Amino acid sequence: MNASLPGKGKAKDLAYTLPPLLFSTSDVQYRAIDWPSPDPGSPAPTAGSSSYGSTHSSPPCASSHSDSQSPENSAQQFPGLTRVPSRRRSLSNLSIHSTRSLAARSMSRIKVKLGSASKGTGNLARRLLFRNKASAATTSVDLSPAGSVSDPFLGDLTTAGQRNCLPAWKNPEFQPCLNLELPSDARTHVQQSSEGPESPNSITGKGRSYSSPLSQSVFDIVPRGNSDVFAPVPLVLQSVFDDALPRELKLQIFSALISLHEDEFQLWKSSGQWTTSKASSSKYRWVGRDRGMRELVKLSRVSKAWRSLIFDGQLWMDVDLKAFPNLPVPFLLRLAETLGPFIKNIDLTGYTKLDHGTLGQVTTSLCVRSAPTIDFAYTQLLDVNLSGCNALTTQALHNVVIHSPFLRSLCVKGLKAVDNTTFDVLALCPHLTSLNMSRCSNISGDGLHRYANAVLGRHGQLALKELRLCGLEAAPSLEILDLSYSRSLHNSALGAFVACTEEEKSTESVVLTAREAGREVRDNGCYRRRITKLRHLSLSNCRLLTDVACSNLAYAVPRLELLELAGIGTAMKDEGLVRLLGTTPLLRKLDLEDNEEITDAVLSALTPSPPESTGSGPTQPPQTGQALEHLVVSFAVSLSNEAFLSLICNCPRLRVLGADSTCISGTVLKEFVRQAHKHNASDATLVAIDCRAVGETSVKDVAAITRPRKGWRAWDARKLAYLDGQDKEELKVGQDECDEKRIVLKSFYNWQTVDAVRAARERHRRNSRRAGNGPSDNLEDVAQTAGRTRWWSPSSGRRSPDTETLDGVVSDRGGCVIT
């Protein structure tokens, strides 16, 4: 019977459907296909590597073979067909028949002839197709020079009479390219096919139908081996970053990572995306440079090569760890050991785990030896901040200072390890320009005296520009002097500080009369004073001082910008203070809190004359008050509203006024708000707490451009629950506390606004729970539930201390107790 196939079909469909239909049963009458046969007598062409058939048209040749064959002969010679795996895209023509001929002929003419001579030269593909037959394993293909091919299954292909039946590229006259080179694997497989039997698992090969031997595809021969032909080919991807880039560019890329985090944070703030809710989220606990360093440490886990790059000293010259107070000690030691002498600035503010042994190991790791013959190791530290490291000892602190000869800045604020012997060690640091020893209880004037004598004994001068403890004669470049809370400081000490003799001709000085110096008028003597470079002077809470101390400083601090005289008390009078203010035209901040005896004369000395409206004349010298920005006169009950109004209207840069517990009225309040809004001042502040003359009406009149608190967006401010307009909370109460253009107005009625916001948030939270929306996650809930103990909390309501690494890994071993 004839095989029933569709009249129209694609070659790939025939390749899958034809064999089962033709050879599945024994009672099927096998018919031969009328393939083109060669003409007798034609010369034999060279055997080609393509399968039978061509895209060129070929005329039919000799008559077809006999229509029938004996079933016994067919069964003996034709093996069982095995379906060949096919790749539909790359190996689309693994069919054993000519798809062009089958598609062109009718179904009645499709016949199969077994045992007769084959009409094609695709013997290699046919041989591979029948390789599962036992007899096929011993079959060899004889490629004779004459071009005849002998195969038990295909018969003998005589080369006579094939010239007119083959396409042009199969004719003997066809000259292939002489320089044609097959791939190495293709040459190997062709040689194996010509010499002997092939391994069943060696290759799967078949020429592409209707293809020229000059255009062979790499998929014509597919290595099989013991693996599946459909298994993906392994691709080895080259890492351009690790293999191609030099080390310098890699370090620049990691450095750019930190810069990108800093730029991103600045962009958030400038574009208004940095809100209070975002700052209160744990996701944004670290921002800017801190977040960049944290991500950098995370990347060190990728590989050893990346770890070597990330902990390169060029990226860690400035080690700022104040944002990571719970950093494990082993990480700090490993960091110091890896980076070594590259570290120049280190900030360990608040790192309470830093003890004697840890700091000693860190110092040893940071040291570098100058030469083999010199038995002295030193660090390259320039700036060191150890404030808050209360576990340090005096010996460990001195060890760091001794091994840091290039030290420029040292902050040991509030450390008990600092004593008078520390000044002896500091004398070995000639480049020290900034020293902060505020609130160090174990030092006294004796240590300061030894410090000065050590410098003067070497006929030198201290390079100090900032001394937040005490001023000395040996420091002519001193710019910041903080003597606050020095209970034993007397007026004479300040007089000696600015005193100058005639022999000191190299020192800049000024000669004053008795009146200018604050002496008695009957005194006809002259007084010489040294002109200092002080810009910031703090004498707050020095109870032994009076206004005479201010007279001693007159004409000696012409560059003074910040003056703090708070908490002195009733001993501070107008006379000496007015004399000092008249010689400080650059003053920007003045703190006179708790000085009850000052009067309007002080405000008049701070109020500049109004500018003349006449044409351009000679440039007037600067006046005191023109640069004034910050003034605190709290508890000065003798000041009048007129003096306040004159000061506010004539000081164009005034943006902070502390006048709590004074007699200012609502008129002064409105004028200050109007002037600040007119000058578009940022973070302008008026403190009017406990001012009975300020009523609720005045506060409501300026509510549109004021705010009760100066809010700030950060993780540490999350419990303050500031109201941020960018969070778009629909509370319908309160003012935006994070808008820097709003004036901060602190009064009794503004505190009520803060309470109203808290109550509104609480109502919104309750309503959300009642509506079934679950608990809200606003800031007020975070603030209220921060210290609340739940039933799943650790025992006794206490949590074990967490261990936090630089990459944010927190280890909490606290258990749970169910009550």
C-alpha positions in Angstrom: 0.0 0.0 0.0 1.1 3.5 -0.6 2.0 5.8 2.3 -0.6 8.4 2.9 1.0 11.8 3.5 -0.3 15.3 3.2 -0.1 16.8 -0.2 1.7 19.9 1.1 4.2 19.8 3.9 7.5 21.2 5.0 10.7 19.3 4.9 11.0 19.2 8.7 7.5 17.7 9.0 8.4 15.0 6.5 11.6 14.2 8.4 9.5 13.3 11.5 6.4 11.7 9.9 7.7 9.7 6.9 9.8 7.0 8.6 7.0 5.8 11.0 4.4 5.7 8.2 6.6 3.8 5.8 8.4 1.3 8.0 6.2 0.7 11.1 4.4 -2.5 10.0 5.5 -5.6 8.1 2.4 -5.8 5.9 3.0 -2.5 4.2 4.0 -2.8 0.5 7.2 -0.8 0.2 7.5 1.2 -2.9 10.5 2.9 -4.3 10.9 6.6 -4.7 11.7 7.8 -8.2 15.0 9.6 -7.5 16.9 11.0 -10.4 19.3 8.4 -11.7 22.6 9.1 -13.6 22.9 8.6 -17.3 24.9 5.6 -18.3 28.2 6.5 -19.7 28.7 9.8 -18.1 31.9 10.4 -16.2 31.9 9.9 -12.5 32.0 13.1 -10.5 33.9 13.4 -7.3 31.8 12.4 -4.3 30.4 15.5 -2.5 29.8 16.1 1.1 26.3 17.4 0.8 23.1 15.4 1.0 21.3 14.3 -2.0 19.4 17.2 -3.7 20.2 20.7 -4.6 18.5 24.1 -4.9 19.3 24.0 -8.6 16.8 22.3 -10.9 17.9 18.9 -12.2 16.1 17.2 -15.2 14.9 13.7 -14.7 17.2 10.9 -15.9 16.9 7.3 -16.7 13.8 5.2 -16.0 12.8 4.4 -12.5 13.7 1.2 -10.8 11.4 -1.7 -10.5 8.2 -1.0 -8.5 8.5 -4.0 -6.2 11.1 -5.8 -4.2 10.9 -9.1 -2.3 9.9 -8.6 1.3 12.7 -11.0 2.4 15.4 -9.0 0.7 14.0 -5.8 2.1 13.8 -7.1 5.6 17.4 -8.4 5.5 19.0 -5.2 4.2 17.0 -2.4 5.7 17.6 -1.7 9.4 15.1 -0.3 11.8 14.9 3.5 11.5 15.9 5.5 14.6 14.7 9.1 15.0 17.7 11.4 14.9 17.7 14.3 17.4 17.3 17.5 15.5 17.9 21.1 16.3 15.1 22.9 14.5 17.1 26.1 14.0 20.7 25.1 13.6 20.3 21.5 12.3 17.1 21.9 10.4 17.8 19.3 7.7 18.6 16.0 9.3 15.9 14.3 7.1 17.1 11.3 5.1 15.2 12.3 2.0 15.3 15.2 -0.3 12.7 17.5 1.0 12.5 19.4 -2.3 11.6 16.3 -4.3 9.0 15.1 -1.8 7.3 18.4 -1.7 7.3 18.7 -5.5 6.0 15.1 -6.3 2.5 13.8 -5.8 1.8 11.2 -3.1 1.1 8.5 -5.6 4.6 8.6 -6.9 6.4 8.4 -3.5 7.8 4.9 -3.4 10.6 3.3 -1.5 13.0 0.9 -3.1 15.3 -1.1 -0.9 18.3 -3.1 -1.9 18.9 -1.2 -5.1 21.6 1.3 -6.0 21.3 4.6 -4.1 21.1 7.8 -6.1 22.8 10.2 -3.8 26.2 10.9 -2.4 25.0 11.7 1.1 26.4 8.3 2.2 28.0 9.7 5.3 24.7 11.0 6.6 22.8 7.7 5.8 25.6 5.7 7.4 25.2 7.8 10.6 21.5 7.4 10.4 21.7 3.6 10.5 24.6 3.4 12.9 22.5 1.6 15.5 22.2 -1.5 13.3 24.7 -4.2 14.2 25.7 -4.7 10.6 26.2 -1.0 10.2 28.9 -1.0 12.9 31.2 -2.9 10.6 30.4 -0.9 7.5 33.1 1.3 6.0 32.8 3.9 3.3 35.2 3.4 0.5 36.2 6.7 -1.0 38.2 5.5 -4.0 40.1 7.9 -6.3 37.7 7.1 -9.1 34.8 8.4 -7.0 32.8 5.1 -6.6 31.3 4.5 -3.2 30.5 1.0 -1.9 28.0 0.5 0.9 25.9 -2.5 1.7 22.8 -0.5 2.4 23.2 2.0 -0.5 24.7 -0.3 -3.2 27.4 0.6 -5.6 27.2 4.1 -7.0 28.7 4.0 -10.5 30.1 7.2 -11.7 29.0 6.8 -15.2 26.4 9.0 -16.7 26.0 11.4 -13.7 27.1 14.6 -15.5 23.7 15.6 -16.7 21.9 14.6 -13.5 24.0 16.6 -11.0 23.9 20.3 -10.4 26.8 22.4 -11.7 28.8 22.4 -8.5 28.9 18.6 -8.6 30.4 18.4 -12.1 34.1 17.6 -12.6 34.6 21.0 -14.2 33.7 22.7 -11.0 36.9 24.0 -9.4 36.7 24.7 -5.7 38.8 27.3 -3.9 42.3 26.0 -3.6 42.8 27.7 -0.3 39.7 26.2 1.3 40.4 24.9 4.8 37.9 23.0 6.8 37.8 23.4 10.6 40.2 21.1 12.5 37.4 19.1 14.0 35.7 18.6 10.5 39.0 17.4 9.0 39.4 14.9 11.9 35.9 13.5 11.4 36.2 13.2 7.6 39.5 11.3 8.0 37.9 8.9 10.5 35.0 8.3 8.1 37.4 7.5 5.2 39.7 5.2 7.2 37.4 3.0 9.1 34.2 2.6 11.3 33.4 5.4 13.7 32.4 5.3 17.3 28.6 5.6 17.8 29.1 8.5 20.2 31.8 10.4 18.2 29.8 12.8 16.1 26.4 13.5 14.6 27.0 14.7 11.1 24.9 15.5 8.1 25.4 17.8 5.3 23.0 20.7 5.0 20.5 20.1 2.2 21.0 22.1 -1.0 24.1 23.7 0.4 27.4 24.2 -1.3 30.5 22.5 0.2 32.1 25.9 0.2 29.6 27.2 2.7 29.8 24.6 5.5 28.2 25.5 8.8 29.8 24.9 12.1 26.6 23.0 13.1 27.1 20.4 10.4 29.3 18.4 12.7 28.2 18.5 16.4 30.4 16.8 19.0 28.4 14.5 21.1 30.6 12.5 23.4 28.8 11.2 26.5 26.8 14.4 27.0 23.4 15.3 25.7 23.4 17.3 22.4 20.8 19.6 23.9 22.9 20.5 26.9 23.9 24.2 26.8 27.3 25.0 25.7 29.3 26.3 28.7 30.3 29.9 28.2 33.3 31.3 30.1 32.6 35.0 30.7 35.6 37.2 31.2 35.4 39.8 34.0 36.5 43.0 32.5 36.8 44.7 35.9 39.0 42.0 37.4 41.1 41.1 34.4 41.3 44.2 32.1 41.3 47.2 34.4 44.5 48.3 36.2 44.5 48.6 40.0 44.5 52.4 39.9 41.2 52.6 38.0 39.6 50.0 40.2 40.4 52.1 43.3 39.0 55.2 41.5 35.7 53.2 40.9 35.4 52.3 44.6 36.2 55.9 45.5 33.5 57.1 43.2 31.1 54.9 45.0 31.5 57.0 48.2 31.3 60.2 46.2 28.0 59.0 44.6 26.4 58.4 48.0 27.5 61.9 49.1 26.1 63.5 46.0 22.9 61.5 46.3 22.3 62.8 49.8 22.9 66.3 48.7 20.5 65.8 45.8 17.8 64.6 48.2 18.2 67.6 50.4 18.2 70.1 47.5 15.2 68.5 45.7 13.1 68.1 48.8 13.2 64.3 48.8 14.9 64.1 52.2 11.9 64.1 54.6 11.4 63.3 58.3 9.7 60.0 57.6 12.5 58.9 55.3 15.2 60.0 57.9 13.3 58.2 60.6 13.3 54.9 58.7 16.0 52.4 59.6 16.7 52.0 55.9 18.2 55.5 55.9 19.9 55.4 59.2 23.2 55.9 57.4 23.4 58.4 54.6 26.0 60.1 52.6 29.6 59.1 53.3 28.7 56.8 56.2 26.4 54.8 53.9 29.1 54.7 51.2 31.7 53.3 53.6 29.2 50.7 54.8 28.4 49.5 51.3 32.2 49.4 50.6 32.7 47.0 53.5 29.9 44.8 52.2 31.6 44.6 48.8 34.7 43.2 50.5 32.8 39.9 50.8 32.7 39.3 47.0 36.2 37.9 46.7 39.7 38.1 48.1 40.8 40.3 45.2 38.0 42.8 46.0 38.8 42.7 49.7 42.4 43.6 48.9 41.1 46.6 46.8 38.5 47.8 49.2 40.9 47.8 52.2 43.6 49.7 50.2 45.0 52.5 52.2 44.2 55.1 49.5 40.5 54.7 50.3 40.9 54.9 54.1 43.0 58.0 54.7 40.1 59.5 56.7 38.6 56.9 59.1 35.4 58.4 60.5 33.6 55.9 62.7 31.6 58.1 64.9 28.4 56.9 63.2 29.2 53.3 64.2 29.6 53.4 68.0 28.9 49.6 68.4 31.7 48.6 66.0 33.2 45.3 67.1 36.8 45.5 68.4 38.1 42.8 66.1 37.0 44.7 63.1 38.8 47.9 64.3 42.0 45.9 64.9 41.8 44.3 61.5 41.1 47.6 59.9 44.2 49.2 61.6 46.4 46.2 60.7 45.3 46.2 57.1 45.5 50.0 56.4 48.5 50.7 58.6 50.4 54.0 58.1 47.9 55.1 55.4 45.5 56.5 58.0 46.0 60.2 58.6 42.7 61.2 60.3 40.8 59.0 62.8 37.6 59.9 64.6 36.4 57.5 67.3 33.9 59.7 69.0 31.7 57.8 71.5 33.5 54.5 71.0 33.2 53.3 74.6 34.8 49.9 73.8 38.2 51.5 73.2 40.3 50.5 76.2 44.0 50.5 76.9 44.9 47.3 75.1 42.8 48.1 72.0 44.3 51.5 71.5 47.8 50.2 72.1 47.3 47.6 69.3 45.9 50.2 67.0 48.8 52.5 67.6 51.3 49.7 66.9 49.5 48.9 63.6 49.6 52.5 62.5 53.3 53.0 63.1 55.9 53.0 60.4 59.7 52.9 61.1 61.7 55.8 59.6 64.9 53.8 59.0 66.4 50.4 60.1 69.1 52.3 62.2 66.6 54.4 64.0 64.7 52.6 66.7 61.7 54.9 66.7 58.3 54.1 65.2 55.8 56.9 64.4 52.4 57.2 62.9 51.3 59.7 60.2 48.2 60.8 62.1 47.2 64.4 61.7 43.8 64.7 63.3 42.7 62.5 66.3 39.3 62.7 68.0 38.9 60.5 71.1 36.1 62.3 72.9 33.7 60.0 74.6 36.2 57.1 74.9 35.9 56.9 78.6 37.6 53.6 79.0 41.0 55.0 78.0 43.9 55.3 80.4 46.5 58.0 80.7 49.3 55.7 79.5 47.4 54.7 76.3 46.6 58.3 75.5 50.2 59.4 75.9 51.4 56.5 73.8 49.3 57.8 70.9 50.6 61.4 71.3 54.2 60.4 71.6 54.1 58.4 68.4 52.3 61.1 66.4 54.9 63.9 65.9 52.8 65.4 63.0 49.7 65.8 65.0 47.7 69.0 64.2 44.4 68.5 66.0 43.6 66.6 69.2 40.2 66.4 70.9 40.0 64.7 74.3 37.0 66.4 75.5 35.7 65.2 78.9 38.3 62.4 79.3 39.4 61.6 82.8 42.6 60.1 81.4 43.8 63.7 80.7 45.9 65.2 83.5 48.7 67.8 83.9 51.3 65.4 82.6 49.5 65.3 79.2 50.6 68.9 78.6 54.3 67.8 78.9 53.6 65.2 76.2 51.9 67.7 74.0 55.0 69.9 74.0 56.5 67.3 71.8 54.0 68.1 69.0 55.2 71.3 67.4 52.6 71.3 64.7 49.6 71.2 67.0 47.1 73.9 66.0 43.9 72.8 67.7 43.5 71.4 71.2 40.2 70.7 72.9 40.4 69.7 76.6 37.0 71.0 77.7 35.6 69.5 80.9 38.7 67.5 81.7 38.5 67.5 85.5 42.0 66.3 86.3 43.9 69.4 84.8 44.7 72.7 86.4 46.6 75.9 85.8 49.8 74.3 86.9 49.8 72.0 83.9 49.1 74.9 81.5 52.0 76.8 83.1 54.3 73.8 82.4 53.1 73.6 78.9 53.9 77.3 78.2 57.3 77.1 79.9 58.3 74.0 77.8 57.6 76.0 74.6 59.3 79.1 75.8 62.3 77.1 77.0 63.0 76.1 73.4 62.7 79.7 72.3 59.7 78.9 70.2 56.0 79.6 70.0 53.0 77.4 70.0 51.3 77.0 66.7 47.9 76.8 68.4 45.0 78.5 66.7 42.2 76.9 68.7 42.5 76.2 72.4 39.3 75.2 74.1 40.7 75.4 77.6 43.0 78.3 78.4 45.1 81.0 76.6 48.8 81.5 77.0 51.3 84.1 76.1 53.2 81.6 74.0 50.3 81.3 71.5 50.2 84.5 69.4 48.2 82.8 66.7 45.4 81.7 68.9 42.0 82.3 67.3 39.5 80.3 69.5 39.7 80.4 73.2 37.2 78.6 75.4 37.5 79.3 79.1 33.9 78.6 80.1 33.1 77.2 83.5 36.6 78.2 84.8 35.5 78.9 88.4 38.9 80.4 89.4 39.4 82.7 86.4 39.9 86.3 87.5 39.8 89.6 85.7 43.6 89.9 86.2 44.2 86.8 84.1 42.6 88.4 81.1 44.6 91.5 81.7 47.8 89.5 81.7 46.7 87.7 78.6 46.7 91.0 76.5 49.5 92.8 78.4 52.5 93.8 76.3 55.8 95.6 77.2 57.7 98.1 75.1 60.5 95.5 74.6 58.2 93.3 72.5 58.6 95.4 69.4 57.8 92.5 67.1 54.3 92.1 68.6 51.4 94.0 67.2 50.1 96.3 70.0 48.1 99.4 70.7 48.7 102.2 73.3 45.6 103.3 75.3 44.9 106.1 77.6 43.5 105.6 81.1 39.9 106.3 80.0 40.2 103.9 77.0 41.7 101.2 79.2 38.9 101.6 81.8 41.1 103.1 84.5 40.5 106.1 86.6 40.3 109.4 84.8 42.9 111.0 87.0 45.5 108.5 85.8 47.8 110.1 83.2 49.6 106.9 82.3 49.6 104.9 79.0 48.7 101.3 78.7 50.0 99.0 75.9 48.0 96.0 74.9 48.7 93.2 72.5 46.4 92.9 69.5 45.3 89.2 69.4 43.9 87.2 66.6 41.0 85.9 68.6 37.8 85.2 66.7 35.9 83.2 69.3 36.1 83.8 73.0 34.0 82.0 75.6 33.9 83.1 79.2 30.5 81.8 80.1 29.8 80.8 83.8 33.1 82.3 85.0 31.6 83.6 88.2 34.6 85.7 89.4 34.5 87.9 86.3 33.0 91.3 86.1 32.7 94.0 83.4 36.3 94.9 84.2 37.3 91.9 82.3 35.6 93.3 79.3 37.5 96.6 79.8 40.7 94.7 79.8 39.8 93.1 76.5 38.8 96.4 74.8 41.0 97.3 71.7 42.8 93.9 72.0 40.2 91.8 70.1 39.3 93.8 67.0 38.7 90.5 65.0 36.3 89.1 67.5 33.2 87.5 66.0 31.7 85.3 68.7 31.6 86.4 72.3 30.0 84.3 75.1 29.5 85.9 78.5 26.4 84.0 79.7 25.8 83.1 83.3 28.1 85.7 84.9 25.3 87.2 86.9 24.8 90.6 88.5 28.5 91.5 88.4 28.3 92.2 84.7 27.5 95.9 84.3 27.0 98.1 81.3 30.2 100.2 81.5 32.8 97.6 80.7 30.6 95.8 78.3 29.8 98.9 76.2 33.5 99.7 76.1 34.3 96.3 74.7 31.4 96.3 72.2 32.5 99.6 70.7 35.8 98.0 69.6 34.3 94.8 68.0 32.8 95.9 64.6 32.9 92.3 63.3 30.8 90.8 66.1 28.3 88.2 64.8 27.1 86.5 68.0 26.7 87.8 71.5 25.4 85.7 74.4 24.4 87.6 77.5 22.0 85.2 79.1 21.3 85.5 82.8 23.0 88.9 83.1 20.1 90.7 84.7 21.8 94.1 85.2 22.3 95.1 81.6 20.1 97.9 80.3 19.1 99.6 77.0 22.7 101.0 76.8 24.0 97.6 75.7 21.3 97.3 73.0 22.1 100.9 71.9 25.8 99.9 71.6 24.8 97.0 69.4 22.5 99.1 67.2 24.3 100.6 64.1 23.3 104.0 62.8 20.9 103.9 59.9 22.6 104.2 56.5 22.6 107.7 55.0 20.2 108.1 52.0 22.4 110.7 50.4 24.5 110.0 47.3 27.5 107.9 47.3 30.1 109.4 49.6 33.2 108.0 51.2 32.9 104.4 52.5 32.0 104.4 56.1 33.9 102.2 58.5 32.1 99.1 59.8 29.9 99.6 62.8 29.1 97.3 65.6 25.8 95.6 64.9 26.0 95.6 61.1 27.2 92.0 61.1 25.1 90.9 64.1 23.3 87.6 63.5 22.7 86.0 66.9 21.8 87.8 70.1 20.7 86.3 73.5 19.5 88.6 76.3 17.3 86.2 78.2 16.3 87.3 81.7 17.3 90.9 81.1 14.2 92.3 82.6 15.4 96.0 82.3 15.3 96.1 78.5 12.5 98.1 76.8 10.4 97.4 73.7 11.7 100.5 72.1 15.3 99.3 72.3 14.3 96.0 70.9 12.4 97.6 68.0 15.4 99.9 67.1 17.8 96.9 67.2 15.5 94.8 65.0 15.0 97.4 62.4 18.6 98.5 62.1 20.4 95.1 62.2 19.7 93.7 58.7 21.4 90.3 59.4 19.8 89.6 62.7 18.1 86.1 62.5 18.2 84.7 66.0 16.9 86.6 69.0 16.7 85.0 72.4 14.5 87.2 74.6 12.7 84.7 76.9 11.7 86.0 80.3 11.9 89.7 79.1 9.3 92.4 78.7 8.9 92.2 74.9 5.4 92.6 73.6 3.4 91.3 70.6 4.5 94.3 68.6 8.2 93.3 68.9 7.3 89.7 68.0 5.5 90.8 64.8 8.2 93.1 63.8 10.9 90.5 64.1 8.9 88.0 62.1 8.2 90.6 59.4 11.8 91.6 59.1 13.0 88.0 59.0 10.5 87.2 56.3 11.4 90.3 54.4 15.1 89.4 54.3 14.2 85.8 53.4 16.3 84.5 56.3 16.8 80.8 56.8 16.1 79.2 60.2 15.3 82.5 61.8 14.4 82.0 65.5 12.6 84.1 68.1 12.5 82.7 71.7 9.7 84.4 73.6 9.0 81.9 76.3 7.5 83.2 79.6 7.0 86.7 78.0 3.7 87.7 79.6 3.2 90.6 77.2 3.0 88.2 74.2 -0.6 87.1 73.8 -2.2 84.3 71.8 -3.6 86.7 69.3 -0.1 87.8 68.3 1.0 84.2 67.8 -2.0 83.4 65.6 -1.4 86.4 63.5 1.9 85.1 62.3 1.1 81.4 62.3 1.2 81.3 58.5 4.9 81.9 58.4 6.1 80.4 61.7 6.8 77.0 63.2 7.0 75.8 66.8 10.3 73.9 66.5 13.4 73.8 64.3 13.0 70.3 62.8 15.8 68.3 61.3 15.8 65.1 59.3 18.0 62.4 60.6 17.8 58.9 62.2 18.6 60.4 65.6 15.6 62.7 65.4 13.0 60.0 64.8 11.6 60.1 68.4 11.0 63.8 68.3 8.4 63.2 65.6 8.7 66.5 63.7 5.9 67.4 61.4 7.3 67.5 57.9 5.1 69.0 55.1 6.8 66.8 52.5 5.4 63.7 54.2 1.9 65.0 53.3 0.2 63.9 56.5 -3.4 64.9 56.4 -3.6 66.1 60.0 -5.1 69.5 59.3 -3.3 70.9 62.3 0.2 72.3 63.1 2.9 73.9 60.9 5.7 72.4 58.9 8.6 72.2 61.3 11.2 71.3 58.7 10.6 74.3 56.4 13.8 76.4 56.9 12.0 79.5 55.5 9.5 79.5 58.3 10.5 81.5 61.4 10.9 79.4 64.5 8.7 81.0 67.2 9.0 79.4 70.7 6.3 80.4 73.1 3.7 78.9 75.4 1.1 78.9 72.6 3.4 77.2 70.1 4.0 74.3 72.5 0.2 73.8 72.4 0.5 73.3 68.7 3.0 70.5 69.2 0.6 68.8 71.6 -2.2 69.2 69.1 -0.2 67.5 66.4 0.5 64.6 68.8 -3.2 64.2 69.6 -4.1 64.3 65.9 -1.7 61.5 65.2 -3.0 59.5 68.0 -6.6 59.9 66.7 -5.5 58.9 63.2 -3.8 55.8 64.6 -6.9 54.7 66.5 -9.2 55.3 63.6 -6.9 53.3 61.3 -7.0 50.4 63.7 -10.8 50.5 64.0 -11.1 50.6 60.2 -9.1 47.3 60.1 -6.2 48.8 58.2 -3.7 47.6 60.8 -1.4 49.7 62.9 0.0 52.9 61.3 3.7 53.4 60.9 3.9 57.1 61.5 6.6 58.7 63.6 4.5 59.3 66.6 3.8 55.6 67.0 7.5 54.9 66.8 8.2 57.4 69.5 5.5 56.1 71.8 6.3 52.4 71.4 10.1 52.8 71.5 10.4 51.9 75.2 7.2 49.8 75.6 7.6 46.2 76.8 5.7 43.5 75.0 4.9 40.0 76.0 7.5 38.7 73.6 10.2 41.0 74.9 13.3 39.5 76.6 13.0 38.7 80.3 12.7 41.5 82.7 12.0 43.9 79.9 15.7 44.2 79.1 17.5 43.5 75.8 21.0 42.2 75.6 23.5 44.6 74.1 23.6 44.4 70.3 26.8 44.0 68.4 26.7 46.0 65.2 29.3 45.9 62.5 30.1 48.4 59.9 28.0 46.6 57.3 24.9 46.6 59.5 24.9 43.1 60.8 23.3 43.0 64.2 23.6 40.1 66.6 20.8 40.0 69.2 21.0 36.9 71.4 18.2 38.0 73.7 15.6 35.3 74.3 11.8 35.5 74.5 9.6 34.9 77.6 5.9 34.2 77.1 3.9 35.3 80.1 
